[in-house]
C-alpha cells in the first residue's frame, strides 16, 4: 500500500515553464531574496565608510566590493561543480546558512574589517544561491524557453536589489545608517532558508530527461563538446577556447565591472555634487530597477531574435550611458543615464546566461554556468579596484570614462568572436544558406 502510494505520487518529469510553474515560482521568489541581500547595503555602506569609519581613500573603501566579488566568483565555481555532483538543493540551503551572520555583523561592526568579513560571507551566499537558482531554472524549462527563464530569474533578483536599495536609503535617511537598513537582510534570510528547506525540490533529474532528447546543431559546431568533459575541459572551453562561451564570459566580466564600479563610485560621485541621501538612493535604485524589469522582456526577446545582437547592443548602450554619467552634473541627467545603463544591462544579463545554456551540454551545464559566473563576478572586484585606483590617481569621473571605453572593447569582441547560439535560429540560418547555395 505504501509502495503503491509512493509510486502514484511520483509524477513523470516534464520540461517547460508551464509544467514546472509552481517550483519555478518558488525559485523566482528565492532569487528575489538573494538580490535583496545585496540591496540592503549598496546605498548605505559607502556612506558608512566615510561617516562612521572615516575612510577617505577610494581604493581602501572599495575593499568590501573586492572581497565580495572575489568570494562570489569562487563560490560560483563550487556551486556549479557541487550542483552537478551532489544536487542543486543542498548547495542552495548551504548558501543561505552563510547569510545568517551578515546583517548582524554589519549592524554591530566596530571596525571596517568586520564589514569586509561580512562581505566575504555575503559573496559565498550570493555565489552558492544565485548560481544554483539559475541552474535549477534552466533544468526546469528545457531548451525552448531559456531566455525567458533567465529574464524572470535575473529580473526578480535585480528588481529586489532596486527595491531594497531604495528601502534601505529611506530607512537610513529616517532612522540612521545602522541598524534599520540591515534588518531587511535578517528577514530575507529567515524567509529564504525556510523556503529552500521546505518547498524546493531537486531538479538534477530534469537534465537527464533533456540529455536523452538532446539534438546536436545542424552545423556540427558543438560536435566536439560531447557529454563527457572533465572539470578542466569545462573551464578551458568556457573561459578561452569555445568562441561563444568565452565571448560570453568576457562580456559578463565587463558588465559586472560596470556594476562593481557603480557600487563603489556612484554614491561618492553623486554625494560630491551635493545630492542628498534620498536622491542618491533613487539614482541607485533606477539602475538595477530598469535592469530588473527590462529583463522580463529582453530574456524572452532573445528566444525570438537570438542572443548575439542583443548582447552587442547592450554593451554599446552601457558604454553610452557611462559616458553620459561621466559628463553630467545634475540629478535629471544622472537619472536618465542610469536608466539607460539599466536598459543596456537588461539586454545583456539574461541573454548571456541563455547563451551558456545553449552551448553547454546538459551533463556539464552546471559547471559551465559556474565557470561563466566566476568570470562575470570577478568583474565586481576588477571594477572596484580599477575604479578606486583611477579615482585616486585622477578623479571619479575619469574612472567612469575608463569603464565606458572598456565596454566598447567588450562589445567589439562579441561582434568579432561570437556566433548565434540559439538552436532554432541557427538551424534557420543554416537552411537559408543551403537554399541560397542550391
Secondary structure, 3 states (H helix, E strand, C coil): CHHHHHHHHCCCCCCCCCCCHHHHHHHHHHHHHHHHHHHHHHHHHHHHHHHCCCCCCHHHHCHHHHHHHHHHHHHHHHHHHHHHHHCHHHHHHHHHHHHHHHHHHHHHCCCHHHHHHHHHHHHHHHHHHHHHHHHHHHHHHCHHHHHHHHHHHHHHHHHHHHHHHHHHHHHHHHHCCCCHHHHHHHHHHHHHHHHHHHCCCCCHHHHHHHHHCCCCCCCCCCCCCCCCCCHHHHHHHHHHHCHHHHHHHHHHHHHHHHHHHHHHHHHHHHHHCCCCHHHHHHHHHHHHHHHHHHHHHHHHHHHHHCCHHHHHHHHHHHHHHHHHHHHCCCHHHHHHHHHHHHHHHHHHHHHHHHHHHHHCCCCCHHHHHHHHHHHHHHHHHHHHHHHHHHHHHCCHHHHHHHHHHHHHHHHHHHHHHCCCCCHHHHHHHHHHHHHHHC
